[in-house]
Amino acid sequence: MPDAAACTPAPPPPPALAGAGRPSTARALALATVTVILWGVSFPVSRVAVREISPLALATARFAIAAALLVPAARRRGFSLARADLPAVLLLGLLGVTLYFALENYGLVFTTASHASLIVATVPLGSAAVEAFRRRRAPRPLSVAGMAVAILGVALIVRPEGADGRGLLGDLLVLGAMAAWVAYTFLARDLMARYPALLVTASTMAAGAATLLPLAAGEAFFRPLHAPSPAAWFALAYLGLLCSALAYLFWNVALPVLGVPVANNLLNVIPLVSVLTGVLALGEPFTLPIAVGGALVLLGVVVVERTGVERGSSGA
């Protein structure tokens, strides 16, 4: 969903859609590559959009568009939620859509797409650390080293720039978004185990759009709406149609064919695409701290993903 965030911008992507068709490996790789490019470009596109569309209005419109496409698709397949699970879906919408994208979009008002994408790239580390804590198992030494390297990379990226500290504020807001997504991933596990991923994601998007709407209305009192330019309308269409809806479907077709290890390696391309697009299209600075910090973040994430977090044990 996020830009996986996944959409990510997404935020980390959702699990594969059960029962999806299995294309050839080459086609699956092509679909996954298109997806990570779409998610990577979403950070610079979001930064363009928030210059003209208020952050909460942008998030509301984006997920209203995506929900309008995905909810009917889920219904056509006969998917439905039990009434008892509606509060859980509402909570997921609040965490994974409302809180995550409110913080990320406001963060992009103050910081660069390069900073935001590299910070969000540490989501797997946060999830791994929380999982180790929940299971009360000591992390492997190599995993601890990987986390330390990634944290050092974030520290190089997240630092005051300029006299007003606006960049640091933006970075901290994006860090808050990352924490919201980590919480979302753990709360979503139960529903993802009992329902198809398409239904959970479509319902979460609809709930998020609904809970964002009153916040966007309140935001309009302090930041009056203006007619967006064609570029802003294009950015909104990109985020809603391509990044949140189409990319999700592509990913769920490709993931069962490629497998999780290959997919995780492809996700590491997202911040690289974001940084490159931000530098070339938006003229964002590419400084030594960004280069070194970004390399350390990606190195730390790869180390943790390859080694796992917990020490080996016979129990699950």
Residue pairs with C-beta under 8 A, 6 or more apart in sequence:
1 7
1 8
1 10
1 11
1 13
1 14
1 96
1 97
1 201
1 204
1 205
1 244
1 248
2 8
2 9
2 10
2 11
2 12
2 13
2 39
2 96
2 100
2 101
2 120
2 181
3 9
3 10
3 11
3 39
3 40
3 42
3 43
3 46
3 117
3 120
3 243
3 270
4 10
4 11
4 12
4 13
4 14
4 39
4 123
4 267
4 270
5 11
5 12
5 13
5 39
5 100
5 120
5 123
5 181
6 12
6 13
6 39
6 120
6 123
6 181
6 267
6 270
7 13
7 38
7 39
7 42
7 239
7 243
7 244
7 247
7 248
8 39
8 42
8 120
8 243
8 270
9 39
9 42
9 43
9 46
9 104
9 116
9 117
9 120
9 239
9 243
10 39
10 42
10 120
10 243
10 244
10 270
11 96
11 100
11 104
11 120
11 123
11 177
11 181
12 123
12 124
12 127
12 181
12 185
12 267
13 35
13 39
13 248
13 251
13 255
13 267
14 188
14 192
14 197
14 200
14 201
14 248
14 251
14 252
15 192
15 197
15 252
15 255
16 197
16 251
16 252
16 255
16 256
17 196
17 197
17 198
17 249
17 252
17 253
18 196
18 197
19 196
20 252
20 253
20 256
21 253
22 28
22 256
22 257
23 31
23 253
23 254
23 257
24 257
25 257
25 258
28 253
28 254
28 257
28 258
29 254
29 258
31 250
31 251
31 253
31 254
32 250
32 251
32 254
32 255
32 258
32 262
32 263
32 266
33 266
34 247
34 250
35 247
35 250
35 251
35 254
36 266
36 267
36 269
36 270
36 273
37 269
37 273
38 242
38 243
38 246
38 247
39 243
39 247
39 270
39 273
40 117
40 269
40 270
40 271
40 272
40 273
40 274
40 277
41 238
41 243
41 273
41 274
41 277
42 238
42 239
42 243
42 274
43 108
43 113
43 114
43 116
43 117
43 274
43 277
43 278
44 113
44 274
44 277
44 278
44 281
44 282
44 284
45 235
45 238
45 239
45 243
46 58
46 104
46 105
46 108
46 113
46 235
46 239
47 108
47 112
47 113
47 116
47 278
47 282
48 231
48 232
48 235
48 282
49 58
49 232
49 235
49 236
49 239
50 58
50 105
50 106
50 108
50 109
51 232
52 226
52 228
52 229
52 231
52 232
53 61
53 228
53 232
53 235
53 236
54 216
54 219
54 220
54 223
54 225
55 102
55 105
55 106
55 108
55 109
55 219
56 102
56 105
56 212
56 215
56 216
56 219
57 216
57 219
57 220
57 225
58 105
58 236
58 239
59 97
59 98
59 101
59 102
59 105
59 208
59 212
59 216
60 209
60 212
60 213
60 215
60 216
61 236
61 240
62 101
62 236
62 239
62 240
62 244
63 97
63 101
63 205
63 206
63 208
63 209
63 212
63 240
63 244
64 209
64 240
65 236
65 237
65 240
65 241
65 244
65 245
66 205
66 240
66 241
66 244
66 245
66 248
67 202
67 205
67 206
67 209
69 241
69 245
70 198
70 201
70 202
70 205
70 245
70 248
71 202
71 203
71 205
71 206
73 198
73 202
74 196
74 198
74 199
74 202
74 203
77 196
77 198
79 195
79 196
79 198
79 199
80 199
81 89
81 195
81 199
81 203
85 191
85 195
88 187
88 190
88 191
89 191
89 200
89 203
89 204
89 207
90 207
90 211
91 187
92 184
92 187
92 188
92 191
92 200
92 204
92 207
93 203
93 204
93 205
93 206
93 207
93 208
93 209
93 210
93 211
94 207
94 208
94 211
95 180
95 181
95 183
95 184
95 187
96 180
96 181
96 184
96 188
96 204
96 208
97 204
97 205
97 207
97 208
97 209
97 211
97 212
98 208
98 211
98 212
98 215
99 177
99 180
100 177
100 180
100 181
100 184
101 177
101 208
101 212
102 212
102 215
103 173
103 174
103 176
103 177
103 180
104 116
104 120
104 173
104 174
104 177
106 170
106 173
107 116
107 169
107 170
107 171
107 172
107 173
107 174
107 176
107 177
108 116
108 170
108 174
109 170
110 166
110 167
110 169
110 170
110 173
111 166
111 167
111 169
111 170
111 171
111 173
111 174
112 167
112 170
112 278
112 282
112 284
112 285
113 274
113 275
113 277
113 278
113 282
113 284
114 271
114 274
114 275
114 278
114 279
114 284
114 286
114 290
114 294
115 157
115 158
115 167
115 170
115 171
115 174
115 290
116 170
116 171
116 174
116 274
117 270
117 271
117 274
117 275
117 278
118 153
118 154
118 157
118 271
118 274
118 275
118 290
118 293
118 294
118 297
119 154
119 157
119 158
119 171
119 174
119 175
119 178
120 174
120 177
120 178
120 181
120 271
121 268
121 270
121 271
121 297
121 298
121 301
122 150
122 154
122 178
122 297
122 300
122 301
123 178
123 181
123 182
123 185
124 264
124 301
124 304
124 305
125 146
125 147
125 150
125 300
125 301
125 304
126 178
126 179
126 182
127 182
127 185
127 186
128 143
128 147
128 304
128 308
128 309
129 139
129 147
129 309
130 182
130 186
131 309
131 310
132 138
132 139
132 309
132 310
134 186
135 310
137 310
137 311
137 313
138 310
138 311
139 147
139 309
139 310
139 311
140 307
140 308
140 309
140 310
140 311
142 303
142 307
143 303
143 304
143 307
143 308
143 309
145 303
146 299
146 300
146 301
146 302
146 303
146 304
146 307
147 300
147 304
148 300
149 296
149 299
149 300
149 303
150 296
150 297
150 299
150 300
150 301
150 304
151 300
152 293
152 296
152 300
153 292
153 293
153 294
153 295
153 296
153 297
153 298
153 299
153 300
154 293
154 297
155 293
156 289
156 290
156 292
156 293
156 296
157 171
157 289
157 290
157 293
157 294
157 297
158 168
158 171
158 172
158 175
159 168
159 289
160 167
160 168
161 167
161 168
188 200
188 204
191 200
192 200
197 252
198 252
201 248
205 244
228 236
251 263
254 263
255 263
258 266
264 305
265 302
268 298
268 301
268 302
271 294
271 297
271 298
272 298
275 286
275 290
275 294
278 284
279 285
279 286
